[in-house]
């Protein structure tokens, strides 16, 4: 590891195979915490290269516990996090809206590292029990149209890295990896990223993986459609810059989509929106991201059609029904 660190300190980069090998060694416990922290810090000081990201991704996917659910055609909605914007849980809410609109979802999530409340913090607050039992995962998809894949249960090799990431408290290249290491290997993916450079890296990788994808980056720094400014949207159809007005949605202020300062506050905002009691701005942002996911999964739809389906799912109570179904699955026995 000392040789690798010296190599990086000399401003050189890793090949795909080197990156893959290093990550496997890190996650196996062969490397001490100080060296892991130093390695992570390198990528805070410079951008990750596409070959490095490919190597890291391959290592993570080879080491994960796979979830075999291809028949559902599920989509994942996942942001990298790390944008420092402290929004409410937009992609998690949009996931329930998408499932409510009839498109199965395999949501990959984790606890917040650089934010107060990640999707896992949120669901744990409501009493959801994380599982990697394939029977329970399939049952969730059958009954609720969504399953939740809590990252640590499917990436056990990460147990050596998690505490270090938490102590650092800033985004690392593992934020970049999160959306692209979903253990169900989804062929439909909506990804929000915190930088334009990363958006292009993601697009390059997805174009070579036969995935129906959309990569989103708000040009004022959000890792999702924020409606606070213009949006860069890269997909199988190409690249475009859209304004909120282009999407038929209002332009809003940053304060309108601010999240809670605690998990409890975040959960209250989440529940309010899911019950159709959110502000017009909060609902618009959720609808925008859900519609982007629906268009990604159903390229034959227009964005207007996707918005209408998303709005019906949220305001008609279908998204809330999905959430309740995930939290409270039906029992296999009935009372006479």
C-alpha positions as CSV (number, residue, x, y, z in Angstrom):
1,X,0.0,0.0,0.0
2,X,2.9,2.3,0.7
3,X,4.0,2.0,-3.0
4,X,0.4,2.9,-4.1
5,X,0.3,5.9,-1.9
6,X,3.7,7.1,-3.1
7,X,2.5,6.6,-6.7
8,X,-0.6,8.7,-6.1
9,X,1.4,11.4,-4.1
10,X,3.6,11.8,-7.2
11,X,0.4,12.9,-9.1
12,X,0.1,9.6,-11.0
13,X,-3.1,7.7,-11.6
14,X,-4.1,4.1,-11.2
15,X,-4.9,1.7,-14.0
16,X,-8.3,-0.1,-13.8
17,X,-6.6,-3.3,-12.5
18,X,-4.6,-1.4,-9.9
19,X,-7.7,0.4,-8.6
20,X,-9.6,-2.9,-8.5
21,X,-6.8,-4.6,-6.6
22,X,-6.4,-1.7,-4.1
23,X,-10.1,-1.6,-3.3
24,X,-10.2,-5.4,-2.7
25,X,-7.2,-5.1,-0.3
26,X,-8.8,-2.1,1.5
27,X,-12.1,-4.0,2.0
28,X,-10.4,-7.2,3.1
29,X,-8.8,-5.6,6.1
30,X,-5.3,-5.9,4.8
31,X,-4.7,-2.2,5.0
32,X,-4.6,-0.1,8.2
33,X,-7.0,2.8,8.9
34,X,-4.4,5.5,8.5
35,X,-3.5,4.3,5.0
36,X,-7.2,4.0,4.0
37,X,-7.8,7.5,5.2
38,X,-4.8,8.7,3.2
39,X,-6.0,6.9,0.1
40,X,-9.5,8.4,0.4
41,X,-8.0,11.9,0.9
42,X,-6.1,11.7,-2.4
43,X,-9.5,11.7,-4.2
44,X,-10.6,14.7,-2.2
45,X,-7.6,16.6,-3.6
46,X,-8.0,15.5,-7.3
47,X,-10.7,14.0,-9.5
48,X,-11.1,10.3,-9.9
49,X,-10.2,9.1,-13.5
50,X,-12.6,6.9,-15.5
51,X,-10.2,3.9,-15.3
52,X,-10.0,4.2,-11.5
53,X,-13.8,4.5,-11.2
54,X,-14.2,1.4,-13.4
55,X,-11.8,-0.6,-11.2
56,X,-13.4,0.5,-8.0
57,X,-16.8,-0.4,-9.3
58,X,-15.8,-3.8,-10.6
59,X,-14.2,-4.7,-7.2
60,X,-17.4,-3.6,-5.3
61,X,-19.7,-5.6,-7.6
62,X,-17.5,-8.7,-7.4
63,X,-17.5,-8.6,-3.6
64,X,-21.2,-7.8,-3.2
65,X,-24.0,-10.2,-2.3
66,X,-26.0,-10.2,-5.6
67,X,-29.8,-9.8,-5.7
68,X,-31.3,-11.8,-8.5
69,X,-34.5,-9.9,-9.5
70,X,-34.2,-9.2,-13.3
71,X,-37.8,-10.3,-14.1
72,X,-39.1,-7.2,-12.3
73,X,-37.4,-4.7,-14.6
74,X,-36.8,-2.5,-11.6
75,X,-35.3,1.0,-11.7
76,X,-33.0,2.5,-9.0
77,X,-33.2,6.2,-8.1
78,X,-30.1,7.1,-6.3
79,X,-28.0,10.2,-5.8
80,X,-24.3,10.4,-5.0
81,X,-24.9,12.8,-2.1
82,X,-22.0,15.0,-1.2
83,X,-23.5,18.1,-2.7
84,X,-23.7,19.9,0.7
85,X,-27.1,21.3,-0.1
86,X,-29.0,19.7,2.8
87,X,-32.2,19.0,0.9
88,X,-35.0,16.8,2.2
89,X,-35.0,13.2,1.0
90,X,-36.0,13.9,-2.6
91,X,-34.9,10.7,-4.4
92,X,-36.3,8.5,-1.7
93,X,-39.7,10.2,-1.9
94,X,-39.5,10.0,-5.7
95,X,-38.9,6.3,-5.4
96,X,-42.2,5.7,-3.7
97,X,-44.0,7.9,-6.3
98,X,-42.4,5.9,-9.1
99,X,-43.5,2.6,-7.5
100,X,-46.9,4.1,-7.0
101,X,-47.1,4.9,-10.7
102,X,-46.6,1.2,-11.4
103,X,-42.8,1.1,-12.2
104,X,-41.0,-1.4,-9.9
105,X,-38.1,0.1,-7.9
106,X,-35.0,-1.5,-6.3
107,X,-33.8,1.4,-4.2
108,X,-30.2,1.2,-3.1
109,X,-29.5,3.3,0.0
110,X,-27.4,4.0,3.0
111,X,-27.1,6.1,6.2
112,X,-26.1,9.7,5.7
113,X,-22.3,10.3,5.7
114,X,-22.0,13.9,4.6
115,X,-25.7,14.6,5.4
116,X,-27.9,14.3,8.5
117,X,-30.4,11.8,7.1
118,X,-29.8,9.3,4.4
119,X,-32.5,7.0,3.0
120,X,-31.5,4.3,5.5
121,X,-31.7,6.7,8.5
122,X,-35.2,7.7,7.3
123,X,-36.6,4.2,6.8
124,X,-35.1,3.0,10.1
125,X,-36.8,5.9,11.9
126,X,-40.1,4.5,10.6
127,X,-39.3,1.1,11.9
128,X,-38.4,-0.6,8.6
129,X,-36.2,-3.7,9.1
130,X,-33.4,-4.0,6.6
131,X,-32.9,-7.4,5.0
132,X,-30.9,-9.2,2.5
133,X,-33.2,-12.2,2.4
134,X,-34.2,-12.7,-1.2
135,X,-37.6,-14.1,-0.3
136,X,-38.5,-10.9,1.6
137,X,-37.1,-8.7,-1.1
138,X,-39.2,-10.4,-3.7
139,X,-42.2,-10.2,-1.4
140,X,-41.7,-6.4,-1.1
141,X,-41.6,-6.1,-4.9
142,X,-44.7,-8.3,-5.3
143,X,-46.8,-6.5,-2.7
144,X,-45.4,-2.9,-2.7
145,X,-43.7,-2.6,-6.0
146,X,-40.5,-1.5,-4.3
147,X,-37.7,-3.1,-2.3
148,X,-35.0,-1.3,-0.3
149,X,-31.4,-2.5,-0.4
150,X,-29.5,-1.2,2.6
151,X,-26.0,-1.0,1.2
152,X,-24.0,-2.5,4.2
153,X,-26.0,-5.7,4.1
154,X,-25.0,-6.3,0.4
155,X,-21.5,-5.0,0.6
156,X,-20.1,-6.7,3.7
157,X,-16.5,-5.9,2.6
158,X,-17.3,-2.2,3.4
159,X,-17.3,-2.8,7.1
160,X,-13.7,-1.7,7.3
161,X,-14.3,1.5,5.4
162,X,-17.7,2.7,6.9
163,X,-16.3,4.0,10.2
164,X,-13.5,5.9,8.5
165,X,-15.9,7.5,6.1
166,X,-18.1,8.5,9.1
167,X,-15.1,10.0,10.9
168,X,-14.0,11.9,7.9
169,X,-17.6,13.3,7.5
170,X,-17.0,14.5,3.9
171,X,-17.8,13.0,0.5
172,X,-15.3,10.5,-0.8
173,X,-15.1,8.4,-4.0
174,X,-17.5,6.0,-2.2
175,X,-20.2,8.6,-2.7
176,X,-19.4,8.4,-6.4
177,X,-19.7,4.6,-6.3
178,X,-22.9,4.3,-4.4
179,X,-25.4,4.5,-7.3
180,X,-23.4,2.3,-9.6
181,X,-23.0,-0.7,-7.2
182,X,-26.6,-1.6,-6.7
183,X,-26.4,-5.4,-6.0
184,X,-29.5,-6.0,-8.1
185,X,-27.6,-4.8,-11.2
186,X,-30.6,-2.8,-12.5
187,X,-30.9,-2.2,-16.2
188,X,-32.7,1.1,-15.5
189,X,-31.1,3.8,-13.5
190,X,-31.7,7.4,-12.6
191,X,-28.6,8.9,-11.0
192,X,-28.0,12.3,-9.5
193,X,-24.4,13.5,-9.2
194,X,-22.8,16.4,-7.5
195,X,-20.5,17.6,-10.3
196,X,-20.6,18.0,-14.1
197,X,-17.4,16.1,-14.4
198,X,-18.8,13.1,-12.5
199,X,-21.9,13.3,-14.7
200,X,-19.8,12.7,-17.8
201,X,-17.9,9.9,-16.1
202,X,-21.2,8.2,-15.2
203,X,-22.6,8.6,-18.7
204,X,-19.5,7.1,-20.2
205,X,-19.7,4.0,-17.9
206,X,-23.4,3.5,-18.4
207,X,-23.2,3.9,-22.2
208,X,-20.9,0.8,-22.1
209,X,-23.1,-1.2,-19.9
210,X,-26.4,-1.5,-21.9
211,X,-28.4,0.4,-19.2
212,X,-31.4,2.7,-19.7
213,X,-30.0,5.6,-17.8
214,X,-30.4,9.3,-16.9
215,X,-27.7,11.2,-15.2
216,X,-28.8,14.4,-13.6
217,X,-26.8,17.4,-12.3
218,X,-28.3,20.7,-11.4
219,X,-25.9,23.4,-12.6
220,X,-26.0,25.2,-9.3
221,X,-24.6,22.1,-7.6
222,X,-27.4,19.7,-6.6
223,X,-27.3,16.0,-7.2
224,X,-30.9,15.9,-8.4
225,X,-33.4,18.1,-10.2
226,X,-33.7,21.0,-7.8
227,X,-35.7,23.5,-9.8
228,X,-33.5,26.2,-8.4
229,X,-31.8,26.6,-11.7
230,X,-30.9,24.9,-14.9
231,X,-30.3,21.2,-15.2
232,X,-27.8,19.0,-17.2
233,X,-29.5,15.8,-18.2
234,X,-27.4,13.1,-19.9
235,X,-29.2,9.9,-21.1
236,X,-29.2,7.3,-23.9
237,X,-30.8,10.1,-26.0
238,X,-27.9,12.4,-25.6
239,X,-27.1,15.6,-23.5
240,X,-29.3,18.6,-22.9
241,X,-29.6,21.6,-20.6
242,X,-33.1,22.2,-19.3
243,X,-34.6,25.1,-17.2
244,X,-37.5,24.5,-14.8
245,X,-39.7,26.3,-17.3
246,X,-38.7,23.8,-20.0
247,X,-40.0,21.1,-17.8
248,X,-43.3,23.0,-17.2
249,X,-42.4,23.4,-13.6
250,X,-41.8,26.5,-11.3
251,X,-38.4,27.9,-10.5
252,X,-38.0,27.8,-6.8
253,X,-35.6,29.0,-4.0
254,X,-33.1,26.8,-2.2
255,X,-34.9,27.4,1.1
256,X,-38.0,25.8,-0.3
257,X,-36.4,22.3,-0.5
258,X,-34.3,22.5,2.7
259,X,-34.3,19.3,4.8
260,X,-34.5,18.8,8.5
261,X,-31.6,19.3,10.9
262,X,-32.3,16.0,12.6
263,X,-33.5,12.6,11.4
264,X,-36.8,13.3,13.2
265,X,-37.3,16.6,11.4
266,X,-36.4,15.0,8.1
267,X,-38.9,12.2,8.7
268,X,-41.7,14.7,9.4
269,X,-41.0,16.5,6.1
270,X,-41.0,13.2,4.3
271,X,-44.3,12.0,5.8
272,X,-46.0,15.3,5.2
273,X,-45.1,15.3,1.5
274,X,-46.0,11.6,1.1
275,X,-49.4,12.3,2.6
276,X,-50.0,15.1,0.0
277,X,-49.5,17.8,2.6
278,X,-46.2,19.2,1.4
279,X,-45.7,22.7,0.0
280,X,-46.2,23.3,-3.7
281,X,-42.4,23.7,-4.1
282,X,-41.7,20.4,-2.3
283,X,-44.2,18.5,-4.4
284,X,-42.9,20.0,-7.6
285,X,-39.4,18.8,-6.9
286,X,-40.5,15.3,-6.1
287,X,-42.7,15.2,-9.2
288,X,-39.8,16.4,-11.4
289,X,-37.5,13.6,-10.2
290,X,-40.1,10.9,-10.3
291,X,-41.1,12.0,-13.8
292,X,-37.4,11.8,-14.9
293,X,-37.2,8.2,-13.6
294,X,-40.5,7.2,-15.3
295,X,-39.3,8.7,-18.6
296,X,-36.0,6.8,-18.2
297,X,-37.8,3.5,-17.6
298,X,-40.4,4.2,-20.3
299,X,-38.7,6.1,-23.1
300,X,-41.9,6.0,-25.1
301,X,-43.5,8.4,-22.6
302,X,-43.3,12.1,-22.9
303,X,-42.1,14.1,-19.9
304,X,-45.6,15.5,-19.6
305,X,-47.1,12.0,-19.5
306,X,-44.5,11.0,-16.8
307,X,-45.4,14.1,-14.8
308,X,-49.1,13.3,-14.9
309,X,-48.5,9.7,-13.7
310,X,-46.2,10.9,-10.9
311,X,-48.7,13.5,-9.8
312,X,-51.5,11.0,-9.8
313,X,-49.4,8.6,-7.7
314,X,-48.6,11.3,-5.1
315,X,-51.9,13.1,-4.9
316,X,-54.0,10.0,-5.3
317,X,-52.4,8.2,-2.3
318,X,-50.7,5.5,-4.3
319,X,-47.2,6.5,-3.2
320,X,-48.3,6.5,0.4
321,X,-49.9,3.0,-0.1
322,X,-46.5,1.8,-1.4
323,X,-44.7,3.1,1.6
324,X,-47.2,1.5,4.0
325,X,-47.0,-1.8,2.1
326,X,-43.2,-1.8,2.4
327,X,-43.3,-1.0,6.1
328,X,-46.1,-3.4,6.9
329,X,-45.9,-6.5,4.6
330,X,-48.8,-8.9,4.6
331,X,-48.4,-11.9,6.9
332,X,-48.6,-15.3,5.3
333,X,-51.3,-16.5,7.7
334,X,-54.9,-15.4,8.0
335,X,-57.2,-15.3,11.0
336,X,-60.4,-17.3,10.5
